[in-house]
Amino acid sequence: MKTSKKEKLSLLEKMLMVRAFEEKAGELFQQNLIPGFIHLSIGEEASSVGTCSVLRPDDYVASTHRGHGHLIAKGADPQLMFAELFGKATGYCKGKGGSMHIADFSLGILGANGVVGGGFPIIVGAGLSIKLRNTDQIGVVFFGDGAANRGTFHEAANMAAIWKLPVIFVCENNLYASTTPVAYSLAGGSVAARASAYGIPGHITDGNDILEVRKIVARAVKRAREGKGPSIVENRTYRYRGHFEGDPQKYRSKQEVESFRKKHDPIEKFKRILKKEGTLSDRRYEDMREKVALKIEEAVRSAQEAPLPDPEEALDDLFVNP
Amino acid sequence: MTHRIMSCSEALAEALLEEMERDDSVFIIGEDIRAHDGIFGQFRGLPKRFPARVIDTPISETCIVGAGLGAALTGMRPLVDMHFADFFTTAMDEIVNQTAKIRYMFGGQAKVPMVIWAPDGGGLRAGAHHSQSLESWFVHTPGLKVVVPSEPADVKGLMKSAIRDDDPVIFFQHKKLFAQTGHVPQEEYLIPIGKGEIKREGAHITLITYSRMTYLCLEAADLLAQEDIEAEVIDLRTLKPLDFDIISRSVKKTYNALVVHEACLTGGFGAEIAARIGEELFDYLDAPVARIGAKDVPVPFSPVMEDFVLPQVADIVESVRKILNRQ
């Protein structure tokens, strides 16, 4: 697929936005300004941004506990996200959700999810609904390598395949399910390879190469929109931070993390390509970084100034008709 | 109003027929529902009438419920057939962590207009995996409405309300009542979720019950009437939201209360009702609130043992005599 110069710059900016959001969230967490716990996706930006870049605003996305990147990539507002992370009344979910439970139904974001593998059945339902309503939307479920071992994966892949649902299973294989390495836990060694059992296409991408992710996901999108059914895309990537902020990470070495950061960083990789082909100048890149940093600062500031919810609001929003 | 005699099973099918005709977004999804119009014939005529909206699935309860949820979030009104209430266990994450919480967690952004229909209860010699009454699990999960009708007219009116409700409803129907007949109005009607009904009036004791035990309580009330004991029988019909007003009005009149359910006693919904009566109506009570439920074992297969474990009419009669000191 062709990606114009303008599109490429906008992809880079989006990746920078995800990273800036995550780095800021990590910083605020360390300062004890974010309650609870958070899971950051730094290092996985090519997967979230590349995938969402080939979706329409009315397409659906089901996200994960490591979902900030998916949300921003699908168009969510960082300010409303920070407000939610702070537990403020102005947050996406009025402070009832927190980092793992952010949704924006107006953008087709059916929610992050606190349960690993919780998004599979939901996206099957969205796909079924698309079919019953006879529209040409599609649905994407993001999941990690760990979720590929849940029963929900099998039930959903089978159901989506027999009904040829317009959904895409986008795996972000970052080599560790919490502390457990893929080499230990994933029979067959590949999530995409499981596709053949369901008679659907399965692709492995260099998940740190945004143009490759985009190309492969676009192919799956086309297939889904044409009514030919689901696909599995396995973006092989890496997370630089722990499973959660504060994770002691005894399951891997610092050298391993550094080596991925040096050799495979999705932003650096894309930047090099763009510079080489003359799409990006140093000046332009610095401007872009500054613009993103400013937007994140502004989002944090206004989220910090926002009011906390009235504790009694905890009793609202359970039912439409109580 | 004109009435017809109808079974609970026919009443359910008629409710769904009317609602599916009224609203294109209503559909039914579950296992083995097309070939025989549902394994209990509960969807009679519907697969033929609505071929695209009665959907057979693989044996994948987790994904069936989750697919209902995903469809409900994106503009449809699914009725999910659980096959047997006992199989709830295979889809608990989708019900408890997802369906019940999604609207709340997301600050009221989403609505989940889904009915999960579950045939429950024992007495059919079906053994421990096909005989349970699991309503307490769902009553204990904020975000779900729980409906437990007994007679055909209530099945129909409550199902129509459940389908139209924008919140998730767990709709239990007792397997042993599918063939139970009763009067059903000819004209269209709804029965609101959250309203109980007095099925028999009486002055001496309030029997608070639901589902199949309603019929056992009515039988017990007939027997007690021969001893000049007038029992009032309340069929709660919905457990959540609970119609405590109807309980309160009755207990203030009878001064005595017995809760009867088929689910096992410990941690059962009877404990909740007894506690609330104790907290709110203590001054009106002549005797402690009593409870009847199944004995705390899985439902055994052998008929003599199953009958021993599940509450019987005689248990109700005896308990009432004891409460009223008539032994």
Contacts between the chains, C-beta under 8 A, distances in Angstrom:
chain1	res1	chain2	res2	distance
A	60	B	74	6.6
A	62	B	70	7.8
A	91	B	107	7.5
A	92	B	106	7.5
A	92	B	107	6.9
A	92	B	109	7.9
A	93	B	105	6.3
A	93	B	106	4.9
A	93	B	107	3.6
A	93	B	109	7.1
A	94	B	107	3.7
A	94	B	108	7.3
A	95	B	107	7.6
A	96	B	104	6.1
A	96	B	105	5.9
A	96	B	106	7.5
A	96	B	107	5.1
A	97	B	105	4.8
A	97	B	106	6.0
A	97	B	107	6.6
A	101	B	105	4.2
A	101	B	106	6.6
A	102	B	106	7.8
A	103	B	105	7.9
A	103	B	106	4.3
A	103	B	109	5.9
A	103	B	110	6.9
A	104	B	109	7.5
A	105	B	73	7.6
A	105	B	106	7.5
A	105	B	109	4.9
A	105	B	110	5.8
A	110	B	70	7.2
A	110	B	73	5.8
A	110	B	74	7.6
A	110	B	110	8.0
A	111	B	102	6.7
A	111	B	105	7.5
A	111	B	106	6.1
A	111	B	110	7.8
A	113	B	98	7.8
A	114	B	97	7.4
A	115	B	93	5.9
A	115	B	97	5.4
A	115	B	98	7.4
A	118	B	93	6.8
A	118	B	97	6.9
A	118	B	98	6.0
A	120	B	63	7.2
A	120	B	66	7.1
A	121	B	62	6.1
A	121	B	63	4.5
A	121	B	65	7.0
A	121	B	66	1.9
A	121	B	67	5.7
A	121	B	69	6.9
A	121	B	70	6.6
A	121	B	94	5.8
A	121	B	98	7.8
A	122	B	66	5.6
A	122	B	69	5.9
A	122	B	70	4.1
A	122	B	73	7.0
A	122	B	98	6.9
A	123	B	70	6.2
A	124	B	63	5.8
A	124	B	66	6.6
A	124	B	67	4.6
A	124	B	70	6.1
A	125	B	66	6.1
A	125	B	67	3.9
A	125	B	68	6.2
A	125	B	69	5.6
A	125	B	70	2.0
A	125	B	71	4.2
A	125	B	72	7.3
A	125	B	73	7.1
A	125	B	74	7.2
A	125	B	78	7.8
A	126	B	70	4.4
A	126	B	71	7.1
A	126	B	73	7.0
A	126	B	74	4.9
A	127	B	70	7.5
A	128	B	29	7.8
A	128	B	55	7.7
A	128	B	67	5.5
A	128	B	70	7.1
A	128	B	71	5.3
A	128	B	76	7.9
A	129	B	70	6.7
A	129	B	71	4.1
A	129	B	74	4.2
A	129	B	75	6.0
A	129	B	76	4.8
A	130	B	74	7.3
A	132	B	25	8.0
A	132	B	27	6.3
A	132	B	52	7.2
A	132	B	53	7.3
A	132	B	71	7.3
A	132	B	76	6.1
A	133	B	25	8.0
A	133	B	74	7.9
A	133	B	75	6.2
A	133	B	76	7.3
A	139	B	70	7.9
A	151	B	62	6.3
A	152	B	62	5.6
A	152	B	63	6.7
A	152	B	66	7.1
A	155	B	58	7.6
A	155	B	60	3.8
A	155	B	62	5.3
A	155	B	63	3.6
A	156	B	63	5.3
A	156	B	66	7.5
A	158	B	58	6.0
A	158	B	60	6.8
A	158	B	63	8.0
A	159	B	57	6.8
A	159	B	58	6.3
A	159	B	60	6.0
A	159	B	63	5.2
A	159	B	67	6.8
A	162	B	58	6.9
A	316	B	108	6.9
A	317	B	103	6.4
A	317	B	104	5.2
A	317	B	107	5.8
A	317	B	108	3.6
A	318	B	103	7.0
A	318	B	104	5.1
A	318	B	142	6.1
A	318	B	143	5.7
A	319	B	103	7.4
A	319	B	143	7.5
A	319	B	145	7.6
A	319	B	167	4.7
A	320	B	103	7.4
A	320	B	111	5.1
A	320	B	165	7.8
A	320	B	166	3.8
A	320	B	167	5.4
A	321	B	165	6.3
A	321	B	166	6.2
A	321	B	167	6.2
A	322	B	241	7.2
